[in-house]
């Protein structure tokens, strides 16, 4: 009991150091000057709440996924919100979760998710993909959006990069239909960044799909793409079984989405 009393002079330090809604681990707290005995004391006194093994937050209302993602950033995980999640967050939402369906947040980057993220919120599922398929991400591929009363900056894919990330996950006809809606809404894109992404991309299938959808919707930016410098590789890509074959880009696509289909796989 006497040991707890010794911490009384600094009992409010944790409230000043740790913002409300941020999740941290013991390493983070130790770097801020909190030893193990101090952390244990704050947990016993209710100033910190343990939400996983070695992971803490200040007591407060339920956390949003933005709190959790920002916390990952502050813990130096090399991840950003990408793909469909980035598109939705920037106003391109087409598919809202039904009823009590679990919300999925897609992340991309070099880090793997910590184990404590899997069980922290049953209403949210975080999925992290390795950022592959680019020699190097061009400048302006990522953007930031401010969240919460702390004005936290969340790292997101630009709309242009998010479309490439979304295309990299296409595996079946339903994926085509989802992507099609996002391309339909993507009326204003930065052609310079698109050209840089097409040049930096090493994923032939993703680039072919991008060009196919670009032609399908024929937005103004499509005519400004530097097609002469795009490496689309060689050979055929069978993306979906039983699909129609597009001779221009050598890929299979849903039959109902291709006019004048030539033959089927």
Backbone bond lengths (Angstrom), bond angles and torsions (degrees), N, CA, C in turn:
res aa  C-N    CA-C-N  psi(-1)  N-CA   C-N-CA  omega(-1)  CA-C   N-CA-C  phi
1 X - - - 1.463 - - 1.518 110.33 -
2 X 1.339 116.34 -39.52 1.460 120.12 -179.42 1.534 110.62 -61.49
3 X 1.362 117.05 -33.20 1.461 120.64 -179.25 1.524 110.45 -64.79
4 X 1.342 117.64 -37.76 1.454 121.11 179.41 1.519 110.95 -65.13
5 X 1.303 116.74 -41.26 1.462 120.92 -177.95 1.525 110.27 -60.73
6 X 1.317 117.36 -33.03 1.451 120.72 -179.05 1.528 113.02 -63.95
7 X 1.324 116.54 -16.74 1.453 119.22 -179.64 1.524 112.40 -91.95
8 X 1.308 118.30 -5.62 1.467 121.77 -176.19 1.533 113.78 -54.26
9 X 1.331 120.65 -41.55 1.468 119.46 -178.64 1.527 113.60 -60.87
10 X 1.325 118.41 -23.75 1.461 119.99 -177.26 1.523 112.65 -112.84
11 X 1.338 116.63 19.08 1.460 119.65 -173.40 1.517 112.55 -63.32
12 X 1.328 118.38 -25.50 1.464 120.74 -178.82 1.537 112.37 -94.52
13 X 1.300 118.08 -2.98 1.457 120.58 -179.89 1.519 112.30 -59.98
14 X 1.313 117.11 -41.44 1.450 120.39 -177.03 1.524 110.76 -64.93
15 X 1.312 117.76 -31.46 1.453 121.03 177.98 1.527 110.78 -70.27
16 X 1.311 115.99 -29.11 1.455 120.15 179.37 1.527 111.47 -83.76
17 X 1.326 116.42 -29.86 1.461 121.31 -176.07 1.522 112.61 -84.25
18 X 1.319 116.35 -41.30 1.458 121.78 -172.70 1.529 110.74 -103.72
19 X 1.319 118.56 111.98 1.466 121.28 178.64 1.521 112.13 -62.64
20 X 1.304 117.01 147.85 1.462 122.41 177.77 1.528 109.36 -62.55
21 X 1.325 116.87 128.82 1.458 121.56 178.34 1.506 114.59 96.60
22 X 1.333 117.61 -11.47 1.470 119.97 179.35 1.521 110.13 -88.63
23 X 1.315 115.47 138.63 1.463 122.89 178.90 1.521 108.26 -105.10
24 X 1.322 116.43 132.01 1.457 120.58 -177.83 1.527 110.25 -134.12
25 X 1.321 116.23 166.32 1.461 120.74 176.27 1.526 109.94 -112.92
26 X 1.325 115.53 179.44 1.470 119.88 -177.42 1.532 111.42 -63.98
27 X 1.318 116.46 -35.58 1.458 119.78 179.27 1.525 110.37 -60.71
28 X 1.329 116.80 -45.09 1.466 121.30 179.27 1.519 110.35 -60.72
29 X 1.327 115.99 -45.56 1.467 120.15 -179.01 1.528 111.04 -65.69
30 X 1.322 116.23 -38.75 1.464 119.05 179.36 1.518 110.85 -63.98
31 X 1.339 116.44 -38.75 1.465 119.97 178.52 1.523 111.82 -66.16
32 X 1.340 116.17 -22.52 1.461 120.64 177.14 1.529 112.06 -89.15
33 X 1.351 116.81 0.43 1.457 120.27 175.76 1.510 115.86 103.98
34 X 1.327 117.88 9.90 1.467 121.10 -178.53 1.525 110.14 -99.77
35 X 1.296 116.63 116.83 1.458 121.20 176.53 1.521 110.09 -80.49
36 X 1.342 116.04 169.61 1.458 121.00 -176.77 1.529 112.25 -56.42
37 X 1.348 116.63 -44.10 1.464 119.39 -178.46 1.520 111.49 -63.42
38 X 1.344 117.18 -35.49 1.461 120.49 178.66 1.522 110.73 -68.92
39 X 1.322 116.95 -41.33 1.468 120.65 178.75 1.524 110.23 -62.04
40 X 1.330 116.55 -45.34 1.460 120.41 179.16 1.523 111.02 -60.87
41 X 1.315 115.70 -37.49 1.460 119.53 179.08 1.528 110.99 -64.97
42 X 1.325 116.92 -44.84 1.462 120.35 -179.20 1.524 111.62 -64.00
43 X 1.333 116.76 -33.07 1.466 119.96 176.33 1.510 110.27 -67.66
44 X 1.343 117.07 -45.49 1.467 120.53 179.90 1.526 111.79 -64.24
45 X 1.331 115.60 -34.88 1.465 118.98 -177.31 1.522 112.68 -83.83
46 X 1.341 117.36 -4.59 1.458 120.41 177.73 1.516 114.43 86.57
47 X 1.316 117.68 5.14 1.456 120.75 178.81 1.533 111.27 -79.14
48 X 1.325 116.25 -23.38 1.452 122.59 174.31 1.526 108.98 -126.66
49 X 1.314 116.57 146.70 1.460 122.03 177.20 1.521 107.98 -119.30
50 X 1.320 116.40 128.52 1.458 120.92 177.81 1.527 108.74 -82.01
51 X 1.332 116.72 123.16 1.467 120.30 -179.95 1.527 111.39 -115.09
52 X 1.292 116.42 9.51 1.455 122.94 178.79 1.508 107.80 175.75
53 X 1.310 116.09 173.03 1.454 119.30 -178.40 1.529 110.26 -65.20
54 X 1.327 115.62 111.84 1.451 121.19 178.48 1.515 114.38 72.99
55 X 1.348 117.53 19.54 1.463 122.20 -177.52 1.518 108.83 -127.13
56 X 1.353 116.70 136.75 1.464 120.29 -170.99 1.524 111.92 -140.75
57 X 1.326 113.87 161.24 1.457 123.12 171.68 1.516 107.80 -148.65
58 X 1.306 116.93 165.82 1.459 119.61 170.92 1.515 108.37 -78.42
59 X 1.338 118.70 149.62 1.465 120.49 179.58 1.525 110.26 -61.98
60 X 1.321 115.67 143.72 1.454 119.49 -179.02 1.517 110.84 173.91
61 X 1.334 117.39 -170.70 1.468 121.81 -179.21 1.517 111.57 -66.05
62 X 1.345 117.22 167.90 1.471 120.51 179.54 1.526 111.53 -54.86
63 X 1.312 115.06 144.44 1.458 120.55 -179.59 1.522 111.24 -80.78
64 X 1.315 116.20 144.67 1.453 121.73 171.72 1.527 108.38 -91.97
65 X 1.320 115.63 164.35 1.465 117.90 -178.48 1.518 110.57 -63.31
66 X 1.340 117.17 -28.49 1.453 119.91 178.78 1.531 111.50 -64.03
67 X 1.345 116.43 -37.22 1.462 119.69 176.08 1.534 110.43 -59.85
68 X 1.323 114.73 -44.59 1.459 120.01 -175.74 1.529 110.78 -67.83
69 X 1.328 116.27 -42.18 1.460 118.51 -179.26 1.531 110.86 -67.59
70 X 1.320 117.30 -42.37 1.462 119.54 177.97 1.529 109.85 -60.18
71 X 1.320 115.85 -38.66 1.463 119.74 178.56 1.519 111.23 -61.14
72 X 1.334 116.64 -39.63 1.466 120.00 176.51 1.524 110.75 -60.84
73 X 1.330 115.86 -42.47 1.461 119.55 178.31 1.518 111.18 -59.36
74 X 1.355 115.84 -44.95 1.462 120.17 -178.03 1.520 111.84 -69.25
75 X 1.325 116.56 -23.66 1.462 120.68 175.65 1.526 111.25 -87.67
76 X 1.336 115.82 9.99 1.464 124.21 172.75 1.517 113.87 69.32
77 X 1.326 116.99 31.78 1.455 120.51 170.13 1.527 107.63 -80.21
78 X 1.322 117.23 130.64 1.458 122.36 -176.31 1.525 109.14 -86.97
79 X 1.324 115.57 79.06 1.456 122.74 -176.87 1.525 109.78 -139.70
80 X 1.321 115.52 153.70 1.465 120.70 171.68 1.520 108.53 -140.23
81 X 1.310 116.16 155.50 1.464 121.24 175.57 1.524 107.47 -72.10
82 X 1.330 117.02 127.74 1.459 119.09 -175.59 1.508 113.09 -140.43
83 X 1.329 115.52 -173.29 1.452 121.50 176.85 1.517 113.63 55.72
84 X 1.321 115.28 -138.28 1.456 120.73 -176.52 1.521 112.20 -61.98
85 X 1.324 117.78 -36.34 1.466 120.61 -179.86 1.527 111.05 -62.81
86 X 1.335 116.69 -41.61 1.466 120.26 179.30 1.520 110.87 -66.66
87 X 1.319 116.72 -39.81 1.460 120.71 178.63 1.525 111.13 -64.49
88 X 1.318 116.38 -44.79 1.463 120.54 179.70 1.523 111.10 -63.02
89 X 1.315 116.28 -42.35 1.459 120.66 -176.77 1.524 111.39 -66.79
90 X 1.330 116.36 -23.68 1.462 120.45 -179.56 1.523 112.56 -99.93
91 X 1.345 115.58 19.21 1.450 120.04 170.60 1.508 116.67 94.86
92 X 1.338 117.46 14.38 1.464 119.86 -178.92 1.528 111.78 -103.76
93 X 1.307 117.07 21.27 1.463 121.57 -174.69 1.519 112.35 -58.14
94 X 1.337 115.91 131.41 1.458 121.58 174.99 1.523 111.94 -127.43
95 X 1.322 115.86 -24.74 1.453 119.80 -174.08 1.528 109.37 -126.33
96 X 1.324 116.27 107.33 1.454 121.21 179.47 1.523 109.79 -94.43
97 X 1.348 118.38 142.83 1.467 121.10 177.82 1.521 110.83 -60.23
98 X 1.316 116.51 139.15 1.458 121.10 179.49 1.522 110.52 -92.08
99 X 1.344 115.57 133.79 1.454 120.53 175.58 1.511 113.10 54.47
100 X 1.342 115.66 -123.50 1.460 121.66 -177.78 1.525 112.35 -98.88
101 X 1.315 116.15 24.25 1.470 119.07 179.68 1.519 110.69 -61.66
102 X 1.312 114.76 143.49 1.463 121.03 -179.71 1.533 110.27 -70.72
103 X 1.320 116.04 132.61 1.461 121.25 178.25 1.523 108.56 -81.28
104 X 1.330 116.43 131.83 1.461 120.08 179.03 1.521 110.37 -108.09
105 X 1.314 115.81 131.17 1.451 122.72 177.06 1.521 108.00 -112.58
106 X 1.328 116.47 120.42 1.455 120.57 -178.54 1.526 110.03 -96.32
107 X 1.319 115.24 129.04 1.454 122.51 179.72 1.524 109.19 -118.34
108 X 1.326 115.47 151.40 1.454 121.49 177.68 1.523 108.88 -133.42
109 X 1.327 116.53 148.63 1.452 118.99 177.93 1.511 112.36 156.18
110 X 1.321 115.22 -160.51 1.455 121.87 -175.53 1.531 113.36 -98.36
111 X 1.325 117.61 -13.12 1.469 120.87 -174.81 1.524 111.69 -100.81
112 X 1.313 115.51 154.35 1.459 121.97 171.43 1.521 108.90 -94.42
113 X 1.323 115.67 153.29 1.460 119.57 179.43 1.522 110.68 -70.86
114 X 1.337 117.19 141.34 1.469 119.21 173.91 1.521 110.34 -68.76
115 X 1.301 116.57 153.19 1.463 121.02 -176.85 1.518 112.83 -60.76
116 X 1.334 117.49 -32.64 1.457 119.47 -176.64 1.521 112.68 -66.55
117 X 1.337 117.99 -17.74 1.460 120.66 179.53 1.521 112.62 -71.58
118 X 1.330 117.34 -20.67 1.462 120.51 -174.84 1.526 113.30 -71.28
119 X 1.314 116.40 -30.82 1.470 119.31 -173.81 1.519 113.91 -117.87
120 X 1.315 117.66 9.49 1.456 119.57 -172.96 1.526 112.59 -75.69
121 X 1.341 117.65 -29.05 1.461 121.08 -179.26 1.522 108.57 -148.96
122 X 1.335 116.64 113.92 1.461 121.05 -177.75 1.522 112.77 -69.01
123 X 1.333 117.45 -17.45 1.466 120.80 -178.28 1.530 112.80 -87.40
124 X 1.320 116.56 -9.38 1.460 121.19 -177.95 1.521 109.73 -129.73
125 X 1.314 115.69 134.75 1.463 121.54 175.53 1.524 108.44 -119.27
126 X 1.320 116.69 121.31 1.451 121.82 175.56 1.530 108.93 -95.32
127 X 1.326 115.56 130.36 1.452 121.03 176.25 1.519 107.92 -123.78
128 X 1.327 116.60 125.69 1.462 120.91 -177.63 1.527 110.17 -110.57
129 X 1.325 115.92 129.66 1.461 122.47 176.80 1.521 109.16 -112.76
130 X 1.311 115.75 143.67 1.462 119.63 174.90 1.522 109.10 -67.78
131 X 1.311 116.65 135.82 1.465 120.71 178.40 1.523 108.38 -78.43
132 X 1.333 115.37 90.98 1.455 121.45 -179.58 1.522 109.27 -116.64
133 X 1.310 115.45 169.78 1.453 119.55 174.82 1.509 115.42 92.06
134 X 1.337 117.31 7.73 1.458 120.61 176.65 1.527 109.20 -134.88
135 X 1.324 116.00 138.57 1.456 119.06 173.16 1.524 109.88 -64.94
136 X 1.319 115.36 -39.63 1.460 122.87 176.29 1.516 107.83 -166.41
137 X 1.320 116.35 137.59 1.456 118.73 178.85 1.525 110.00 -70.06
138 X 1.332 116.99 127.61 1.463 120.09 178.58 1.525 112.10 -63.91
139 X 1.313 115.46 158.15 1.454 121.36 175.10 1.529 109.26 -59.44
140 X 1.302 116.50 143.99 1.474 123.67 -179.22 1.528 113.32 74.91
141 X 1.351 117.33 8.74 1.467 119.54 176.14 1.519 111.26 -68.58
142 X 1.335 115.75 -28.88 1.456 120.97 179.97 1.518 109.77 -110.54
143 X 1.318 114.60 153.55 1.456 120.69 177.68 1.526 107.98 -137.06
144 X 1.314 117.21 176.05 1.470 121.17 177.53 1.515 109.77 -129.41
145 X 1.321 114.40 148.44 1.464 121.41 174.67 1.520 107.93 -129.11
146 X 1.321 116.26 136.31 1.462 121.58 -177.65 1.518 109.66 -83.08
147 X 1.341 115.42 135.33 1.469 121.12 -179.48 1.516 110.67 -130.38
148 X 1.337 116.00 140.64 1.459 122.65 169.30 1.515 115.16 73.97
149 X 1.340 114.40 174.27 1.462 119.94 -176.45 1.521 112.56 -73.72
150 X 1.338 116.23 -11.27 1.458 119.17 175.50 1.531 111.36 -87.46
151 X 1.355 116.67 -3.45 1.465 121.47 -175.82 1.523 111.37 56.52
152 X 1.326 115.59 46.68 1.456 120.53 177.59 1.529 109.95 -70.59
153 X 1.315 117.13 137.36 1.457 121.89 177.97 1.526 109.96 -95.79
154 X 1.331 115.56 121.46 1.454 121.66 178.60 1.521 109.05 -101.67
155 X 1.322 116.69 133.17 1.463 121.48 179.67 1.527 110.34 -84.19
156 X 1.327 115.22 122.81 1.460 121.88 -179.15 1.523 110.06 -128.13
157 X 1.323 114.82 155.27 1.455 119.45 169.22 1.519 108.78 -68.77
158 X 1.314 116.01 143.93 1.455 119.46 168.47 1.521 108.04 -63.06
159 X 1.314 117.33 163.58 1.467 120.46 177.88 1.525 109.92 -57.63
160 X 1.327 116.01 -40.24 1.461 120.14 -178.76 1.535 111.62 -62.30
161 X 1.331 117.10 -49.12 1.466 120.01 179.36 1.520 110.72 -66.39
162 X 1.335 117.25 -39.26 1.469 121.02 -178.70 1.527 111.40 -59.67
163 X 1.323 117.76 -35.59 1.460 120.28 177.58 1.526 110.75 -65.14
164 X 1.318 117.42 -40.62 1.464 120.72 176.79 1.535 110.22 -63.80
165 X 1.314 116.70 -42.78 1.464 120.55 179.48 1.524 110.88 -63.98
166 X 1.330 116.35 -40.68 1.462 120.57 178.06 1.523 110.60 -63.64
167 X 1.320 116.41 -42.32 1.471 120.75 179.75 1.528 111.98 -64.61
168 X 1.322 116.84 -31.25 1.466 119.91 -178.33 1.521 112.02 -67.38
169 X 1.342 117.46 -15.01 1.466 121.62 -178.56 1.531 112.60 -101.11
170 X 1.328 117.66 2.47 1.467 120.46 -177.22 1.523 110.65 -68.74
171 X 1.330 115.12 124.81 1.465 119.91 -178.01 1.529 113.33 -133.13
172 X 1.342 117.11 -20.95 1.460 118.81 -176.89 1.529 110.81 -149.04
173 X 1.308 115.54 -177.77 1.467 121.30 -175.23 1.521 112.49 -62.76
174 X 1.319 117.34 -38.10 1.463 119.95 179.92 1.526 110.89 -63.66
175 X 1.337 116.83 -35.04 1.461 120.03 176.57 1.531 110.66 -63.96
176 X 1.337 116.39 -39.55 1.461 120.29 177.51 1.529 110.95 -58.59
177 X 1.312 115.89 -43.24 1.466 120.04 -177.29 1.519 111.04 -66.14
178 X 1.340 116.86 -37.71 1.462 120.33 178.03 1.524 110.24 -65.60
179 X 1.333 116.34 -49.49 1.461 120.65 -179.03 1.524 110.85 -60.60
180 X 1.317 116.42 -37.89 1.459 120.78 -177.59 1.530 111.83 -58.22
181 X 1.314 116.67 -39.39 1.466 120.72 179.73 1.525 111.31 -66.33
182 X 1.315 116.63 -39.27 1.470 119.36 179.91 1.524 111.18 -68.93
183 X 1.329 117.59 -39.25 1.461 119.81 177.05 1.530 110.70 -66.69
184 X 1.298 116.42 -34.33 1.462 119.95 177.98 1.530 110.80 -59.89
185 X 1.334 116.43 -36.04 1.465 121.13 -178.50 1.522 113.07 -85.80
186 X 1.323 117.15 -14.72 1.466 120.86 -174.55 1.526 110.91 -82.74
187 X 1.315 116.32 62.92 1.463 121.11 -175.44 1.530 112.76 -77.70
188 X 1.331 116.25 -26.21 1.467 120.19 -177.67 1.524 109.24 -123.12
189 X 1.329 116.25 104.78 1.462 122.02 177.36 1.520 108.86 -128.89
190 X 1.328 115.53 157.55 1.463 120.68 179.50 1.524 109.57 -84.83
191 X 1.322 115.94 110.09 1.457 120.83 -175.96 1.524 111.79 -61.91
192 X 1.329 116.66 -38.28 1.464 119.68 -179.59 1.525 110.78 -60.89
193 X 1.325 117.01 -43.15 1.464 120.38 179.07 1.526 110.59 -68.88
194 X 1.323 118.17 -39.24 1.462 120.86 177.80 1.523 110.54 -59.71
195 X 1.328 116.77 -44.18 1.467 120.10 178.58 1.522 111.52 -62.74
196 X 1.337 116.29 -38.33 1.465 119.85 178.90 1.521 110.77 -67.89
197 X 1.323 117.51 -39.29 1.468 121.19 178.28 1.531 110.96 -66.82
198 X 1.318 116.56 -42.00 1.465 119.97 177.68 1.522 111.29 -63.64
199 X 1.313 116.61 -35.13 1.456 120.79 179.14 1.528 111.54 -73.13
200 X 1.329 116.44 -37.31 1.467 120.86 -176.90 1.524 112.51 -83.47
201 X 1.328 117.71 -18.10 1.462 120.95 -177.07 1.521 111.25 -71.59
202 X 1.325 115.56 135.26 1.471 121.51 176.16 1.522 111.71 -107.63
203 X 1.331 116.38 2.49 1.460 121.66 -179.03 1.527 109.19 -94.55
204 X 1.332 116.46 100.56 1.458 121.91 -175.79 1.524 111.56 -60.41
205 X 1.323 117.06 -43.97 1.467 120.02 -178.35 1.522 111.30 -62.65
206 X 1.326 117.00 -42.76 1.463 120.50 179.19 1.528 110.92 -62.04
207 X 1.331 116.86 -42.24 1.465 119.72 -179.71 1.529 111.23 -66.52
208 X 1.323 116.95 -39.02 1.469 119.14 178.27 1.528 110.43 -64.90
209 X 1.310 115.99 -42.18 1.467 119.47 178.23 1.525 111.00 -63.06
210 X 1.329 115.89 -41.61 1.460 118.52 179.33 1.527 110.22 -59.44
211 X 1.317 117.32 -47.01 1.460 120.63 -178.97 1.521 111.17 -65.05
212 X 1.327 116.79 -36.77 1.467 120.39 179.72 1.524 110.45 -64.15
213 X 1.330 116.90 -47.31 1.465 119.85 179.16 1.528 111.03 -67.84
214 X 1.334 117.09 -35.46 1.463 120.13 178.14 1.527 110.24 -61.49
215 X 1.327 116.73 -43.63 1.459 120.38 178.21 1.522 111.20 -67.29
216 X 1.310 116.08 -37.93 1.460 120.80 -177.39 1.525 111.75 -60.68
217 X 1.337 116.04 -38.72 1.468 119.11 -175.61 1.526 112.92 -100.22
218 X 1.310 117.50 -18.87 1.472 122.34 172.23 1.521 114.06 48.14
219 X 1.331 116.12 47.78 1.463 119.04 172.78 1.529 108.71 -70.36
220 X 1.303 115.83 165.52 1.456 120.47 -175.50 1.531 112.66 -57.22
221 X 1.339 116.91 -36.75 1.460 119.93 -177.75 1.529 112.94 -65.87
222 X 1.343 116.68 -21.45 1.462 119.95 -177.26 1.528 111.68 -63.03
223 X 1.316 116.51 -36.39 1.460 119.93 -177.89 1.525 112.53 -71.58
224 X 1.336 117.49 -12.05 1.463 121.38 -177.46 1.520 112.96 -101.79
225 X 1.321 117.21 3.92 1.461 119.99 178.40 1.529 109.81 -71.18
226 X 1.314 115.37 140.35 1.454 121.13 -178.66 1.528 109.26 -85.28
227 X 1.312 116.37 79.39 1.461 122.21 -171.86 1.521 113.36 -66.25
228 X 1.314 117.48 -27.96 1.466 120.58 -177.27 1.530 112.33 -64.70
229 X 1.317 116.74 -24.94 1.466 120.35 -176.16 1.529 113.55 -100.89
230 X 1.323 117.65 4.45 1.467 120.65 -176.72 1.527 110.08 -88.61
231 X 1.306 116.73 120.54 1.465 121.61 177.58 1.521 109.22 -87.99
232 X 1.330 116.00 107.19 1.462 121.14 -179.40 1.519 112.34 -101.87
233 X 1.329 116.81 10.69 1.453 120.36 174.83 1.518 112.84 66.16
234 X 1.325 114.78 -162.02 1.461 121.14 -179.55 1.521 109.65 -137.12
235 X 1.314 116.16 167.58 1.456 120.47 178.99 1.515 112.94 83.14
236 X 1.318 115.02 170.79 1.455 121.51 -177.28 1.526 110.99 -95.30
237 X 1.318 116.00 154.10 1.465 122.33 175.76 1.524 108.40 -125.55
238 X 1.325 115.77 110.36 1.464 120.62 176.59 1.519 108.46 -87.81
239 X 1.309 116.75 98.74 1.466 121.15 -174.58 1.519 111.30 -85.79
240 X 1.324 116.37 -42.11 1.468 119.42 178.41 1.527 109.01 -128.96
241 X 1.318 116.09 144.53 1.460 121.01 179.36 1.520 109.98 -73.42
242 X 1.325 115.01 139.38 1.451 119.50 177.80 1.510 113.96 73.06
243 X 1.327 116.84 13.08 1.448 119.61 -178.64 1.514 112.15 -83.85
244 X 1.327 115.34 166.80 1.453 120.81 175.64 1.520 108.85 -81.74
245 X 1.322 116.24 147.02 1.461 120.75 -177.19 1.520 110.91 -95.54
246 X 1.324 115.46 124.24 1.455 121.15 176.01 1.524 108.01 -93.19
247 X 1.339 116.21 114.67 1.460 121.11 -174.25 1.528 112.24 -71.87
248 X 1.320 117.89 -27.21 1.463 120.14 -177.60 1.522 111.49 -67.08
249 X 1.349 116.15 -43.14 1.464 119.67 -176.34 1.529 112.86 -111.74
250 X 1.328 117.72 3.25 1.469 122.32 175.91 1.526 112.80 55.77
251 X 1.333 115.20 48.05 1.468 120.61 177.99 1.525 109.32 -135.48
252 X 1.321 115.46 155.28 1.466 119.73 172.87 1.517 109.30 -92.99
253 X 1.321 115.69 137.51 1.462 122.54 -179.44 1.522 108.15 -134.39
254 X 1.347 118.54 164.57 1.463 119.80 177.56 1.527 112.10 -56.17
255 X 1.307 116.38 138.15 1.462 121.73 -176.11 1.526 112.32 -55.15
256 X 1.339 116.09 -44.29 1.460 119.56 -175.52 1.523 112.99 -71.57
257 X 1.340 116.85 -9.87 1.456 120.40 -179.06 1.525 112.41 -100.59
258 X 1.332 117.33 0.17 1.453 120.32 -178.10 1.521 109.89 -120.65
259 X 1.310 116.10 124.21 1.460 121.24 176.34 1.526 109.55 -85.73
260 X 1.323 115.89 142.46 1.462 121.24 177.41 1.527 112.10 56.91
261 X 1.351 115.54 46.42 1.462 117.98 179.77 1.524 110.28 -60.92
262 X 1.342 114.42 142.20 1.452 120.06 -173.80 1.529 112.36 -89.98
263 X 1.341 116.14 -49.44 1.463 119.87 177.77 1.513 108.04 -161.73
264 X 1.312 115.55 172.60 1.453 120.86 -173.68 1.524 110.68 -121.78
265 X 1.353 113.44 152.72 1.459 119.55 175.04 1.513 108.35 -86.82
